Amino acid sequence: MSVGDIIFYKLRLSDLPINQERVWKGKIESVYSSFVLVSSLDEGYEGLREAVWPSQVITAVYGKNEPIS
């Protein structure tokens, strides 16, 4: 995963999500060794930044808009 890629992910249980099955969408802003920092693209949450770990990622759309699972 790289800066600019779009990922779909679920929140961790430790984040206490109301809906554990909800899939979120975010754009990668920074890549670190164990997680990525994303900016939310979901309506009502635009621009909200959060760390996402690989275990949370459902799928990703890389720069060429090719979905990767």
C-alpha positions as CSV (number, residue, x, y, z in Angstrom):
1,M,0.0,0.0,0.0
2,S,1.2,3.5,-0.8
3,V,0.3,7.1,-0.3
4,G,-2.8,7.9,-2.3
5,D,-4.2,4.4,-2.4
6,I,-7.8,3.9,-1.3
7,I,-8.5,1.2,1.3
8,F,-11.7,-0.3,2.7
9,Y,-11.4,-1.4,6.4
10,K,-13.3,-2.3,9.5
11,L,-12.7,-0.7,12.9
12,R,-10.9,-2.7,15.6
13,L,-13.0,-4.0,18.5
14,S,-11.0,-1.9,20.8
15,D,-12.3,1.2,19.0
16,L,-15.8,0.1,20.3
17,P,-17.6,0.4,17.0
18,I,-21.4,0.6,17.2
19,N,-21.7,-1.5,14.0
20,Q,-18.8,-4.0,13.9
21,E,-19.6,-5.0,10.3
22,R,-19.4,-1.5,8.9
23,V,-16.8,-1.1,6.2
24,W,-15.1,2.3,6.1
25,K,-13.3,4.0,3.2
26,G,-10.1,6.0,3.4
27,K,-7.3,7.5,1.4
28,I,-3.8,6.7,2.6
29,E,-1.9,9.8,3.7
30,S,1.2,8.2,5.3
31,V,2.7,4.7,5.5
32,Y,4.6,3.4,8.5
33,S,6.2,0.1,9.3
34,S,3.2,-1.4,11.1
35,F,0.2,0.8,10.0
36,V,-1.0,3.4,7.6
37,L,-2.6,6.8,8.4
38,V,-5.8,7.4,6.4
39,S,-8.1,10.3,5.8
40,S,-11.8,9.2,5.8
41,L,-13.8,9.4,2.6
42,D,-17.1,8.4,4.2
43,E,-19.9,11.0,4.1
44,G,-20.1,12.9,7.4
45,Y,-16.5,11.8,8.3
46,E,-14.6,13.4,5.5
47,G,-11.1,14.3,6.5
48,L,-11.1,12.4,9.8
49,R,-7.7,10.9,10.2
50,E,-7.0,7.5,11.8
51,A,-4.4,4.8,12.0
52,V,-5.3,1.5,10.2
53,W,-3.4,-1.8,10.8
54,P,-3.1,-4.5,8.1
55,S,-5.5,-6.8,9.9
56,Q,-8.3,-4.2,9.5
57,V,-8.0,-3.9,5.7
58,I,-10.7,-5.6,3.7
59,T,-9.5,-4.5,0.3
60,A,-7.4,-1.8,-1.4
61,V,-7.6,0.1,-4.7
62,Y,-4.1,0.9,-5.7
63,G,-3.1,4.0,-7.7
64,K,-4.2,2.4,-11.0
65,N,-7.7,1.7,-9.5
66,E,-7.0,-2.0,-9.5
67,P,-8.7,-3.7,-6.5
68,I,-6.5,-5.9,-4.4
69,S,-7.8,-8.3,-1.7
